[in-house]
Structure formats: C-alpha cells, structure tokens
C-alpha cells in the first residue's frame, strides 16, 4: 500500500532583505528519465498569459512554465535567485539593484537583457491588472548595462522582493509583449514553451520543455499536460482512468484513490478560508462599522465543527489571516473567538442590533461547500444572509458587498500584509484605513532588520484580530494523489509551479 505522508512548511520568513546572493534552491528528488511526462489538473484556467494580467493562483502552473521570474521562493518560503542571480538594497531601502544571469534566453533564441526587465516592469506598473499594485512603488528603472537592473522606489516597499518571485517579476519579450497574441502564446524565457497544436485554451495546456534552458535539471518532465477540471468528481475519475498522473482529492475520495495505487501526500495549511469583513466603515453595510458586530460574527462561527463537517477534519481552526508558519502568527490569538452564540448575541445587542440585521453576500464557487453552514451560523445570532449568485472571479474584490467568503493561499508576511492591509490591497476593497494600522505600516516600510520587521507583522496581526477585520475559519489541508513514479515534494509555502513534482521512476498506467 502506498504510504501516506504529511508535509508541513518550514518557517516562511521571506521578508525585506538587505542583500541576496546565489544560494541552493529546492533540491531535485529521485531519479528521472529525460523523456518523462506528466499530466495533472487544476481548477482554474489562466485568464491571460500577458505578463500584466497574470494571476498568482493555480494558473501559475501554466504561466510560470513559460516565463522566468526575477526571484524565486523555495518550498520553505525563502527567497532564492532565479533570473536575477543576486540583489542588493540601498541603506534607505529606496534603490534595489539586481544582477541578471548572463545565460538567459527567450524561447526564440534572443538574449534576455536588462532592457527586457525594464520594459516588462514598467508596462506591468502602468497597466491595469492583478499585478499593477505590486509595482506601484516603482518610480523608475535603470539599466546601466545589459545585466544590471536598478529599481528606484518612491517609497520603501517591504513586499517588493516577494512580488518579484510572483507574477510581478516575470520577464516578457520586449519585441512581442504588446502583441495581442501574447495573451495566448507568449515568448518567454521560462523552461517550457506552449504547444499550440495540442493546447485547447481554457481546457488543456500542453508544455514542451526547452532543453537549452539554463536550469533544465530542475524540470525532469519533457512534456507536461495541464488540464482544467473544475468538477472534483470528474478530476477523480480522470485519475482512476489514467488520464492524469496527479491531482488533488478530497477526504471522501482519499481511501478509494489510495486503494487504486496512488500515493497520497497531505500538505497542511495550504489555504486560509474565512470571511473578509470588508466594509469596516459601514458604507454599504452599516452594522459592520461597529467592532462589536464584527467580533460577534467571529464568535458565531463553530470553527472546529465546520472543519469536521465540511473538510472531514482536514484542517485546523484559526482566527488569523497569517498562517502558523509565519513569523507574524501568534498561537494565543486563536483562542480570542471561541464559539459562543450567547456572547455574540450580547455584543450585537450592545451595538444596537438586538433584533439582528440582514446582509447580502456573494455566492460563488468558493463558498458553495460552506454556504448553508455559514447561513445557519449567522442566523443563530440574528444575522440574515441574502446570497447573490456571482461568478467566482467576482467573489469579493469590489465595494458591492460588505462581507464575503475568501480562500487565500498562505504567503510570506509581507505579501499577506500587502493583500489584506494595504489601502489598495485586493482583500481590502473599501480601502479601509486606521491610525493604529497606518502607524505600523509606516514603521514597516523602511525597516530592513528582519527581526524588527517580524515584530511589526505580529503587531499588525494583533490589530487585525482585536478589531475583527476578518473572520478566518480554517487552515485547509490539500491532499495530492500521485501515480507511481511521480512524487509531490512541495509544502504549504510552495509556489504553484512544476518544481513541486519529482519524477522518481517509470510510471505505470
């Protein structure tokens, strides 16, 4: 019987660093055939392959195969060199200098130069899209020579280095980046190219390895097929029939798939699920402006009960948007909102809502499994939820709804802070500000000492829990099923790219 293992991530400490240099990235696992193949499934297709329109979810499996990023986050969440072999900040944290590798080439054979990095960064900064805000602090980009990039900032940005390991850090071909065809078939400098003849946009992406890639040894699969399968039963069946070598399964499917010869790897704490109580000034949902109401919402949630009933026990309760492997996490905070309906009702009464109130929330793909439970939990304390059906991509990053359910991948503290607490953060759609939080963010900006920065992140976390900006519910585990010969080697902090898979031998189908 294949063994079942549990994987946890090491300390996710990627924060602002004074300097970076060449280091050892994730080691290859096992042995492999140079002609190995891999087929696996994700739930979301890339909305676009244009560098300015990249999303950092499971869509990354496709675009990160086509593009290099300037930096890389290893499985422990630590920054490593990638297209940039080293980097250094100035003492005031306003100038970042990166040195590119000298063996980078685009898939058409042209060399990758600092000019390509400059054009991509500036275009992404100036183009409306999911990555634009991550580069908003960039004032100018200098290119003193072909392999040196100097990024000048208008303000310190503690999340910039991490952003350069995500979609904000890709390098596009300056000769074709503005071509409309780039959205479907880009020229990049990554380890793979898109096989257009076999690719079906939105459904299946076939990737052919570039054997001239500078880091080809990190990619043992000659051909990779990424299928888009949203229905979990369909994905499960594709594993059983041999269409897929790897995919995620839920608790109800685990025993059967293991019995079919797959190895199960459970990765703890991959996703934070919970409510974003976004309208903290009460613009569209006036009750949410009162901290007592937001605290009552937290107290109304039986977190462990939800985990047992919905996740079949595969998760852990939390009140924090920072994950347990983050230096910002404080274990004691998870006890601040123990399930207590009576206390929740008392807080609502103190806030002037003894008779409760109604609230509209978006009903999307993500919330469906927990929607009935959330409806009942909030109704039990007097809050009536009216659900409005919407597409998943419109789940919350808008001022239309005062509160919404969100599933977010765990991330380094700088990225979590940028997403959830910055005025322009995607999980702060109303742009809420608070003097206490503003002071912490201002203090964090120029901080270059890691220990000092981590203490500020902890204070930001304290603020968020005390003021109930969110109502996190669970840290969800993900279970990967892999066929013989394929191993999942990632962790909770791993990026969604092909380096989470290792080829350990000949696979049987």
WOGIUR-V548957 format. One record per backbone hydrogen bond with DSSP energy under -1.0 kcal/mol. NH is the residue of the N-H (numbers start at 0). CO is the residue of the C=O. E is the energy in kcal/mol with one decimal. If there is no record, write none. Layout:
# WOGIUR-V548957
nh	co	e
NH	CO	E
NH	CO	E
This chain:
# WOGIUR-V548957
nh	co	e
4	263	-1.7
6	265	-3.3
11	324	-2.3
12	10	-1.3
19	86	-3.5
35	32	-1.8
37	222	-1.8
39	224	-2.3
41	226	-2.5
48	182	-1.7
52	49	-2.4
59	56	-1.9
60	57	-1.4
61	58	-1.4
62	58	-1.6
63	59	-2.8
64	61	-1.3
66	62	-1.8
69	168	-1.7
70	163	-1.9
71	79	-2.2
73	77	-2.5
76	73	-2.4
79	71	-3.2
81	83	-1.7
82	68	-2.0
83	69	-2.5
84	98	-2.3
85	98	-1.1
86	19	-1.6
87	96	-2.0
88	17	-3.7
89	94	-2.1
92	89	-1.7
95	150	-2.7
96	87	-2.9
97	148	-3.0
98	85	-2.3
99	146	-3.1
100	82	-2.5
105	109	-3.5
106	187	-2.4
108	105	-2.2
111	103	-2.1
113	145	-2.2
116	112	-1.4
117	113	-2.7
118	114	-2.4
119	115	-2.0
120	116	-2.7
121	117	-2.5
122	118	-2.0
123	119	-2.6
124	120	-2.4
125	121	-1.8
134	131	-1.4
135	132	-1.4
137	134	-1.8
138	151	-3.1
139	151	-1.6
141	149	-3.5
147	144	-1.2
148	97	-2.7
149	141	-2.7
150	95	-3.4
151	139	-2.8
152	93	-3.0
153	136	-2.8
159	156	-1.6
162	158	-2.5
163	159	-1.9
164	161	-1.7
165	162	-1.3
168	165	-2.0
169	166	-1.2
170	67	-1.2
172	186	-1.0
175	172	-1.3
176	172	-1.8
178	175	-2.0
181	178	-2.0
182	179	-1.3
183	180	-1.4
184	180	-2.9
189	65	-2.3
191	64	-2.8
192	207	-2.5
194	205	-3.1
195	193	-1.2
198	194	-1.5
199	203	-2.7
202	199	-2.6
203	199	-2.8
204	225	-2.4
206	223	-3.3
207	192	-2.7
208	221	-2.7
209	190	-3.3
212	209	-1.6
215	212	-1.4
217	214	-1.9
218	215	-2.1
221	35	-2.7
222	35	-1.1
223	206	-2.3
224	37	-2.8
225	204	-3.0
226	39	-2.6
227	202	-2.9
228	41	-2.6
234	230	-2.1
235	231	-2.3
236	232	-2.4
237	233	-2.0
238	234	-1.6
239	235	-2.0
240	236	-2.3
242	237	-1.4
243	237	-1.7
244	38	-3.8
245	38	-1.4
246	480	-1.6
248	478	-2.2
252	249	-1.3
253	249	-1.1
256	252	-2.3
257	253	-2.3
258	254	-2.0
259	255	-1.1
260	257	-1.7
261	256	-1.7
262	481	-2.8
264	479	-2.5
265	4	-2.9
266	477	-3.4
267	6	-2.4
269	475	-1.4
270	475	-1.6
271	407	-3.3
272	473	-2.8
273	405	-2.0
274	470	-2.1
275	403	-3.1
276	468	-1.1
277	275	-1.6
278	401	-2.2
279	277	-2.0
281	278	-1.2
287	284	-2.0
288	285	-1.8
289	286	-1.7
293	289	-1.7
294	290	-2.5
295	291	-2.0
296	292	-2.1
297	293	-1.5
298	294	-2.2
299	295	-1.5
300	297	-1.3
302	300	-1.5
305	301	-2.4
306	302	-2.3
307	303	-2.6
308	304	-2.4
309	305	-3.0
312	306	-2.5
313	310	-1.8
314	312	-1.7
315	474	-1.6
317	472	-1.3
325	322	-2.3
328	325	-1.5
332	329	-1.3
333	330	-1.6
334	331	-1.6
335	332	-1.8
339	298	-2.4
343	339	-2.0
344	340	-2.4
345	341	-2.1
346	342	-2.3
347	343	-2.1
348	344	-2.3
349	345	-2.5
350	346	-1.7
351	348	-1.5
352	347	-3.3
355	352	-1.8
356	381	-1.4
358	383	-2.6
360	385	-2.2
362	387	-2.8
367	363	-1.1
369	366	-1.1
370	366	-1.5
373	369	-2.8
374	370	-2.5
375	371	-2.2
376	372	-2.7
377	373	-2.5
378	374	-2.0
379	375	-2.1
381	378	-1.3
382	377	-2.9
383	356	-2.6
385	358	-3.0
387	360	-2.8
389	362	-2.1
393	390	-1.8
394	391	-1.5
397	395	-3.6
403	275	-1.5
405	273	-3.1
407	271	-2.5
409	269	-2.2
415	411	-2.3
416	412	-2.4
417	413	-2.0
418	414	-2.4
419	415	-2.5
420	416	-2.3
421	416	-1.3
424	421	-2.0
426	418	-2.5
427	424	-1.9
430	427	-2.3
437	433	-3.3
438	434	-2.0
439	435	-1.5
440	436	-2.7
441	437	-2.5
442	438	-1.9
443	439	-2.1
444	440	-1.9
446	443	-1.4
452	448	-2.7
453	449	-2.6
454	450	-1.7
455	451	-1.6
456	452	-2.3
457	453	-2.0
458	454	-1.7
459	455	-2.3
460	456	-2.3
461	457	-2.4
462	458	-2.3
463	459	-2.3
464	460	-2.3
465	461	-2.6
466	462	-2.4
468	463	-1.9
470	274	-3.1
472	272	-2.8
473	272	-2.1
474	315	-2.7
475	270	-3.1
476	313	-1.6
477	266	-2.2
479	264	-2.6
480	246	-3.2
481	262	-2.3
482	244	-2.6
485	482	-2.3
486	501	-2.7
488	499	-3.2
493	490	-1.9
496	494	-1.9
499	496	-1.7
500	497	-1.7
501	486	-2.7
503	484	-2.4
